[in-house]
Amino acid sequence: MSVPALHLRPAWALLKKHHQKIRRTHLRQLFAKDSERGQKLVAEAAGVYFDYSKNRITDETLSLLLQLAQESGLRDRIDAMFRGDQINTSEKRAVLHVALRAPRGASIMHEGQNVVPEVHAVLDKMAAFADRLRSGEWKGHTGKRIRNVINIGIGGSDLGPVMAYEALRHYSERSMTFRFVSNVDGTDFAEAVHGLDPAETLFIVSSKTFTTLETMTNAHTARDWLLAGLGGEQAATAKHFVAVSTNAQEVAKFGIDTANMFGFWDWVGGRYSMDSAIGLSTMLAIGPDNFRAMLGGFHEIDEHFRTAPFERNLPVLMGLLALWYNDFFGAQTVAVLPYEQYLKRFPAYLQQLTMESNGKHVTLDGQPVDADTGPIYWGEPGTNGQHSFYQLIHQGTRLIPCDFIAFAHTLNPLGQHHDMLLANVFAQTEALAFGKTVKQVKAEGTPDWLVPHRLFEGNRPSNTILLDKLTPAALGKLVALYEHSVFTQGTIWQIDSFDQWGVELGKALAQRIIPELEEAAEPKLEHDSSTNALIRRYRKMKQS
Ligand code: F6P
């Protein structure tokens, strides 16, 4: 279906007008008008309770946003994704992360072939390896058991594994140590191996392309470290290195036996790969059964996204609401605030998922997109954020829609902690929405001069996402919710949410500059005057 430019879609113009009408309407008014609002504007699926009542929307807003989704061809595009069409048009690739979590026996086609059996073959290979490693059957070169696992990767080959390890630490094998190296800054590697015995350490080199500068540099450094620690015997590599990649040729070139390579496919984007073999470190930490439970959670939301009517479709609603603030209220960011310590890396994970996906300036056919795309996602776990940046959310001049994420049960029941934590979630969303009026502030005996300082305007929107407990399945559900919310937004902007050309220029320039920093003779520099001067200054400083 061909989709007209945004400003030509009827719902867009209607939303513009509608926004003018309701932009000053206060959440206090909306709640006062309908005493049931808090029960009505909720959606629930797969054990996820989504309260979106504290948003600056009316029934009309919702129906116009849903109309926009229809006019943008969202239904067709969802079907196209699940059908294996090349919806990543600029890279001419299908987008099939949903196949990574399809149950055994399901059928998802790619170029005339059902990919689900292949997916499960890799999962089975990962599980067999995980069982051998976790049981101690797989030994290092000197015969010692592997106790330390270090994942080397960056971007999607790091953020998912780190986030999932932290999120599911409760379920992890505590007798093993898991660390992650991503940055080309040598400090990252040095600290990751600090105190570890090479004879007990396994490196997973995770890279879709197996050519990424940071990862390959760290992988070579890891091999040097290992060999130095094990008397220089090249054969040691085989027992201490495995690879996760789509590039068997480069893996073999590095010296890793391709029998110890776990594959995936070009239809899995880096930032959509934590549930592929890129999740090997996660599986080693939590075991194959828990990993499969996580995939089950992903799949439940996939099915919900694929089949639920848009008005009850959680990722669709999340995407539309994010777009409502981004494009109509001019909000530039979305704060993600997990009230769960184990999700401390979740906002960082979402930064790549959302911003690498939707930070685009042209539509699928190369025309400038006629609205702001990709809001900035950021956040920190509650309650820490409350003592740092919430001030700005409550009383600053910017509008920051927030996603609050909470669980009914804690994995670490300690006294009153959990009720206190949850009380803070509910208190924050209430305070943001309703604020405190002049009358209320004065009634507290506040002197007039102090009233403006103590005033809370309110009308600050938030979603609350409430789940039962942070299980592997719950994590899968949460990630899938955001993946499909990103897709929903990208579809409305008609952008390619699955390429990432924007990271290329910096990479290419760095490749050009590396020799200029290392050459013994003064290099002939042909950059701008600032870059030239910085390079010269650095060369001088490092010699002193
Ligand atoms: O930074 C761009 C990027 O291509 C990401 O999309 C990707 O997740 C990351 O680099 C790592 O790539 P690879 O897995 O190929 O090493």
Residues whose N, C-alpha, C, O or C-beta is under 5 A from the ligand:
A	BS01	F6P	I154 G155 G156 S157 S206 S207 K208 T209 F210 T212 T215 G270 R271 Q500 V503
